[in-house]
Amino acid sequence: MMASLFDQFASPTLLGLPLVVIAILVPWIMFPNPGLRWVTNRSITIQMWLTNRFTNQLMLPLNVQGHKWALLLTSLMMFLITINMLGLLPYTFTPTTQLSMNMGFAFPLWLATVIIGMRNQPTMSLGHLLPEGTPIPLIPALIIIETISLFIRPLALGVRLTANLTAGHLLIQLLATAVFVLLPLMTTVAILTATVFLLLTLLEVAVALIQAYVFVLLLSLYLQENI
């Protein structure tokens, strides 16, 4: 039972070849491409409107230097949302449930923000390790604590996204299994369980959207500290 429960998080293979690359590339194919005409269709119009709204909201706390990251952060946001939403479909694989993939996104981007801060304003970046007005006896301990918290940031980004999506998928599978098992035995309990299952599915849709937004939002906050 436990082995089959976690089989959904195993990377799919076909003839010994991993299919995770296809799962990563498919979301980009689903986005409609704008044509050369001035008048576009409704799907492209909605996509552009949502992209512009998110970009404006994301770039609001950043200064002009941070606006260079708009294309990267917006693309990452749309990519994570699409992968998370496709992972809620039956018999699909969610690459963002893999900690290795999430860390592959979190660590390089976090490191880029730190390098930018060290290059442009090293004094202010190092000043975050020691709050102003700290008593002299606490200085060594606070520097160690702040340094550890700095290096934990990419791990927290990756673990947060992985844990939330993994927990949601496990709950959905457990409730779906309970509905099929209870349906011939206790119909009333099965109907109540199915109702909870539908509500949980709606909650997971919200979690898929929110976690992608939180991932990119925290990256933008880390960038704001270093520019």
C-alpha positions as a Markdown table, in Angstrom:
| # | Residue | x | y | z |
|---|---|---|---|---|
| 1 | Met | 0.0 | 0.0 | 0.0 |
| 2 | Met | 2.7 | 2.5 | 0.9 |
| 3 | Ala | 4.8 | 1.6 | -2.1 |
| 4 | Ser | 1.8 | 2.2 | -4.5 |
| 5 | Leu | 0.9 | 5.4 | -2.6 |
| 6 | Phe | 4.3 | 7.0 | -3.5 |
| 7 | Asp | 4.6 | 5.5 | -6.9 |
| 8 | Gln | 2.9 | 8.6 | -8.4 |
| 9 | Phe | 6.0 | 10.7 | -7.5 |
| 10 | Ala | 8.5 | 8.4 | -9.3 |
| 11 | Ser | 9.8 | 9.8 | -12.5 |
| 12 | Pro | 8.1 | 8.0 | -15.4 |
| 13 | Thr | 10.1 | 6.0 | -17.9 |
| 14 | Leu | 9.5 | 4.4 | -21.3 |
| 15 | Leu | 11.9 | 1.7 | -22.5 |
| 16 | Gly | 14.3 | 2.8 | -19.9 |
| 17 | Leu | 14.2 | 6.5 | -21.0 |
| 18 | Pro | 13.0 | 9.1 | -18.6 |
| 19 | Leu | 9.9 | 11.1 | -19.6 |
| 20 | Val | 10.4 | 13.9 | -17.2 |
| 21 | Val | 11.8 | 16.0 | -20.0 |
| 22 | Ile | 8.6 | 15.7 | -21.9 |
| 23 | Ala | 6.6 | 16.6 | -18.8 |
| 24 | Ile | 8.7 | 19.8 | -18.5 |
| 25 | Leu | 8.5 | 20.8 | -22.1 |
| 26 | Val | 4.8 | 20.1 | -22.7 |
| 27 | Pro | 3.5 | 23.2 | -20.7 |
| 28 | Trp | 5.3 | 25.6 | -23.1 |
| 29 | Ile | 3.5 | 24.0 | -26.1 |
| 30 | Met | 0.1 | 24.7 | -24.5 |
| 31 | Phe | 0.5 | 28.5 | -24.5 |
| 32 | Pro | -1.0 | 30.2 | -27.5 |
| 33 | Asn | 1.4 | 32.0 | -29.7 |
| 34 | Pro | 0.5 | 35.6 | -30.8 |
| 35 | Gly | 0.3 | 36.1 | -34.5 |
| 36 | Leu | 1.2 | 39.0 | -36.8 |
| 37 | Arg | -2.3 | 40.4 | -36.9 |
| 38 | Trp | -3.4 | 43.4 | -34.8 |
| 39 | Val | -6.6 | 41.7 | -33.7 |
| 40 | Thr | -5.9 | 38.6 | -31.6 |
| 41 | Asn | -8.2 | 35.9 | -30.2 |
| 42 | Arg | -9.7 | 35.8 | -26.7 |
| 43 | Ser | -7.2 | 33.3 | -25.3 |
| 44 | Ile | -4.2 | 35.4 | -26.3 |
| 45 | Thr | -5.9 | 38.5 | -25.0 |
| 46 | Ile | -6.6 | 36.9 | -21.6 |
| 47 | Gln | -3.1 | 35.5 | -21.4 |
| 48 | Met | -1.5 | 38.9 | -22.1 |
| 49 | Trp | -3.8 | 40.6 | -19.6 |
| 50 | Leu | -3.0 | 38.2 | -16.8 |
| 51 | Thr | 0.7 | 38.4 | -17.7 |
| 52 | Asn | 0.7 | 42.2 | -17.6 |
| 53 | Arg | -1.2 | 42.2 | -14.3 |
| 54 | Phe | 1.2 | 39.8 | -12.6 |
| 55 | Thr | 4.3 | 41.6 | -13.9 |
| 56 | Asn | 3.0 | 44.9 | -12.7 |
| 57 | Gln | 2.2 | 43.5 | -9.3 |
| 58 | Leu | 5.6 | 41.7 | -9.1 |
| 59 | Met | 7.7 | 44.7 | -10.1 |
| 60 | Leu | 5.8 | 47.1 | -7.9 |
| 61 | Pro | 8.2 | 46.9 | -4.9 |
| 62 | Leu | 11.4 | 46.7 | -7.1 |
| 63 | Asn | 13.4 | 49.6 | -8.4 |
| 64 | Val | 14.4 | 50.2 | -12.0 |
| 65 | Gln | 17.3 | 47.8 | -11.7 |
| 66 | Gly | 15.1 | 45.0 | -10.7 |
| 67 | His | 12.8 | 45.4 | -13.7 |
| 68 | Lys | 15.5 | 43.5 | -15.8 |
| 69 | Trp | 14.3 | 40.4 | -14.0 |
| 70 | Ala | 10.6 | 40.8 | -15.2 |
| 71 | Leu | 10.8 | 38.4 | -18.1 |
| 72 | Leu | 12.6 | 35.7 | -16.1 |
| 73 | Leu | 10.3 | 35.9 | -13.1 |
| 74 | Thr | 7.1 | 36.1 | -15.1 |
| 75 | Ser | 8.2 | 33.1 | -17.3 |
| 76 | Leu | 9.0 | 31.1 | -14.2 |
| 77 | Met | 5.7 | 32.0 | -12.7 |
| 78 | Met | 3.7 | 30.8 | -15.7 |
| 79 | Phe | 5.8 | 27.7 | -16.0 |
| 80 | Leu | 5.2 | 26.7 | -12.4 |
| 81 | Ile | 1.5 | 27.4 | -12.6 |
| 82 | Thr | 1.1 | 25.3 | -15.7 |
| 83 | Ile | 3.1 | 22.3 | -14.4 |
| 84 | Asn | 1.2 | 22.4 | -11.0 |
| 85 | Met | -2.2 | 22.6 | -12.7 |
| 86 | Leu | -1.4 | 19.8 | -15.2 |
| 87 | Gly | -0.2 | 17.7 | -12.3 |
| 88 | Leu | -3.8 | 17.7 | -10.9 |
| 89 | Leu | -5.1 | 15.8 | -13.9 |
| 90 | Pro | -5.5 | 12.0 | -13.5 |
| 91 | Tyr | -2.6 | 9.8 | -14.6 |
| 92 | Thr | -0.2 | 12.7 | -14.9 |
| 93 | Phe | 3.3 | 13.4 | -13.5 |
| 94 | Thr | 4.1 | 16.6 | -11.6 |
| 95 | Pro | 7.8 | 17.5 | -11.9 |
| 96 | Thr | 7.5 | 20.1 | -9.2 |
| 97 | Thr | 6.9 | 17.3 | -6.6 |
| 98 | Gln | 10.6 | 16.5 | -7.1 |
| 99 | Leu | 12.9 | 18.3 | -4.7 |
| 100 | Ser | 15.8 | 18.1 | -7.1 |
| 101 | Met | 13.9 | 20.1 | -9.8 |
| 102 | Asn | 12.7 | 22.7 | -7.3 |
| 103 | Met | 16.2 | 23.2 | -5.9 |
| 104 | Gly | 17.4 | 23.5 | -9.5 |
| 105 | Phe | 15.2 | 26.5 | -9.8 |
| 106 | Ala | 15.7 | 28.0 | -6.3 |
| 107 | Phe | 19.5 | 27.7 | -5.8 |
| 108 | Pro | 20.8 | 29.4 | -9.0 |
| 109 | Leu | 18.3 | 32.2 | -8.8 |
| 110 | Trp | 19.0 | 32.8 | -5.1 |
| 111 | Leu | 22.7 | 32.7 | -5.8 |
| 112 | Ala | 22.3 | 35.2 | -8.6 |
| 113 | Thr | 20.6 | 37.7 | -6.2 |
| 114 | Val | 23.4 | 37.3 | -3.7 |
| 115 | Ile | 26.1 | 37.8 | -6.3 |
| 116 | Ile | 24.4 | 40.9 | -7.6 |
| 117 | Gly | 24.3 | 42.3 | -4.1 |
| 118 | Met | 27.9 | 41.5 | -3.4 |
| 119 | Arg | 29.0 | 43.1 | -6.7 |
| 120 | Asn | 26.9 | 46.2 | -6.6 |
| 121 | Gln | 26.7 | 47.1 | -2.9 |
| 122 | Pro | 28.8 | 44.7 | -0.8 |
| 123 | Thr | 28.7 | 46.8 | 2.3 |
| 124 | Met | 24.9 | 46.9 | 2.5 |
| 125 | Ser | 24.6 | 43.2 | 1.6 |
| 126 | Leu | 27.0 | 42.2 | 4.4 |
| 127 | Gly | 25.2 | 44.6 | 6.7 |
| 128 | His | 22.2 | 42.4 | 6.6 |
| 129 | Leu | 24.2 | 39.8 | 8.6 |
| 130 | Leu | 24.4 | 42.2 | 11.6 |
| 131 | Pro | 21.3 | 44.3 | 12.5 |
| 132 | Glu | 22.0 | 47.9 | 13.6 |
| 133 | Gly | 22.3 | 48.4 | 17.4 |
| 134 | Thr | 23.2 | 44.9 | 18.3 |
| 135 | Pro | 25.0 | 44.5 | 21.6 |
| 136 | Ile | 28.7 | 43.7 | 21.3 |
| 137 | Pro | 28.5 | 40.3 | 23.2 |
| 138 | Leu | 25.7 | 39.1 | 20.7 |
| 139 | Ile | 27.6 | 40.1 | 17.5 |
| 140 | Pro | 29.3 | 36.7 | 16.9 |
| 141 | Ala | 26.2 | 34.7 | 17.5 |
| 142 | Leu | 24.0 | 36.9 | 15.4 |
| 143 | Ile | 26.4 | 36.8 | 12.5 |
| 144 | Ile | 26.4 | 33.0 | 12.6 |
| 145 | Ile | 22.6 | 32.9 | 12.8 |
| 146 | Glu | 22.0 | 35.4 | 10.0 |
| 147 | Thr | 24.5 | 33.5 | 7.8 |
| 148 | Ile | 22.8 | 30.2 | 8.4 |
| 149 | Ser | 19.4 | 31.8 | 7.6 |
| 150 | Leu | 20.8 | 33.3 | 4.4 |
| 151 | Phe | 22.0 | 29.9 | 3.2 |
| 152 | Ile | 18.7 | 28.2 | 4.2 |
| 153 | Arg | 16.7 | 30.4 | 1.9 |
| 154 | Pro | 17.0 | 28.3 | -1.3 |
| 155 | Leu | 16.4 | 25.1 | 0.7 |
| 156 | Ala | 13.2 | 26.7 | 2.1 |
| 157 | Leu | 12.1 | 27.7 | -1.4 |
| 158 | Gly | 12.5 | 24.2 | -2.8 |
| 159 | Val | 11.1 | 22.3 | 0.3 |
| 160 | Arg | 8.1 | 24.6 | 0.6 |
| 161 | Leu | 7.0 | 24.0 | -3.0 |
| 162 | Thr | 7.7 | 20.2 | -2.9 |
| 163 | Ala | 6.0 | 19.6 | 0.5 |
| 164 | Asn | 2.8 | 21.5 | -0.3 |
| 165 | Leu | 2.3 | 19.8 | -3.7 |
| 166 | Thr | 3.3 | 16.3 | -2.4 |
| 167 | Ala | 0.9 | 16.5 | 0.6 |
| 168 | Gly | -1.9 | 17.6 | -1.6 |
| 169 | His | -1.4 | 14.8 | -4.1 |
| 170 | Leu | -1.2 | 12.2 | -1.2 |
| 171 | Leu | -4.5 | 13.5 | 0.3 |
| 172 | Ile | -6.3 | 13.4 | -3.1 |
| 173 | Gln | -5.1 | 9.8 | -3.7 |
| 174 | Leu | -6.1 | 8.7 | -0.2 |
| 175 | Leu | -9.6 | 10.3 | -0.5 |
| 176 | Ala | -10.1 | 8.9 | -4.0 |
| 177 | Thr | -9.2 | 5.4 | -2.8 |
| 178 | Ala | -11.5 | 5.8 | 0.2 |
| 179 | Val | -14.4 | 6.7 | -2.0 |
| 180 | Phe | -14.0 | 3.6 | -4.2 |
| 181 | Val | -13.6 | 1.3 | -1.2 |
| 182 | Leu | -16.6 | 2.7 | 0.7 |
| 183 | Leu | -19.0 | 3.1 | -2.2 |
| 184 | Pro | -20.3 | -0.6 | -2.2 |
| 185 | Leu | -20.1 | -0.8 | 1.6 |
| 186 | Met | -21.4 | 2.5 | 3.0 |
| 187 | Thr | -22.9 | 4.7 | 0.3 |
| 188 | Thr | -23.7 | 7.6 | 2.6 |
| 189 | Val | -20.2 | 7.8 | 3.9 |
| 190 | Ala | -18.8 | 7.4 | 0.4 |
| 191 | Ile | -20.9 | 10.4 | -0.8 |
| 192 | Leu | -19.7 | 12.5 | 2.1 |
| 193 | Thr | -16.1 | 11.5 | 1.4 |
| 194 | Ala | -16.6 | 12.4 | -2.3 |
| 195 | Thr | -17.9 | 15.8 | -1.3 |
| 196 | Val | -14.7 | 16.3 | 0.8 |
| 197 | Phe | -12.7 | 15.1 | -2.1 |
| 198 | Leu | -14.2 | 17.7 | -4.5 |
| 199 | Leu | -13.6 | 20.4 | -1.9 |
| 200 | Leu | -10.0 | 19.3 | -1.5 |
| 201 | Thr | -9.5 | 19.3 | -5.3 |
| 202 | Leu | -10.6 | 22.9 | -5.4 |
| 203 | Leu | -8.2 | 23.7 | -2.5 |
| 204 | Glu | -5.4 | 22.0 | -4.4 |
| 205 | Val | -6.1 | 24.2 | -7.4 |
| 206 | Ala | -5.7 | 27.2 | -5.2 |
| 207 | Val | -2.5 | 25.7 | -3.6 |
| 208 | Ala | -1.0 | 25.1 | -7.1 |
| 209 | Leu | -1.6 | 28.8 | -8.0 |
| 210 | Ile | -0.5 | 30.2 | -4.6 |
| 211 | Gln | 2.6 | 28.2 | -4.2 |
| 212 | Ala | 3.9 | 29.2 | -7.7 |
| 213 | Tyr | 3.2 | 32.8 | -6.8 |
| 214 | Val | 4.9 | 32.5 | -3.4 |
| 215 | Phe | 8.0 | 30.9 | -5.0 |
| 216 | Val | 8.4 | 33.8 | -7.4 |
| 217 | Leu | 7.4 | 36.5 | -4.9 |
| 218 | Leu | 10.1 | 35.4 | -2.4 |
| 219 | Leu | 12.7 | 35.4 | -5.2 |
| 220 | Ser | 11.7 | 39.0 | -6.0 |
| 221 | Leu | 12.0 | 40.0 | -2.3 |
| 222 | Tyr | 15.5 | 38.4 | -2.1 |
| 223 | Leu | 16.3 | 40.4 | -5.2 |
| 224 | Gln | 15.0 | 43.6 | -3.6 |
| 225 | Glu | 17.4 | 43.2 | -0.7 |
| 226 | Asn | 20.4 | 43.1 | -3.0 |
| 227 | Ile | 19.7 | 45.9 | -5.5 |
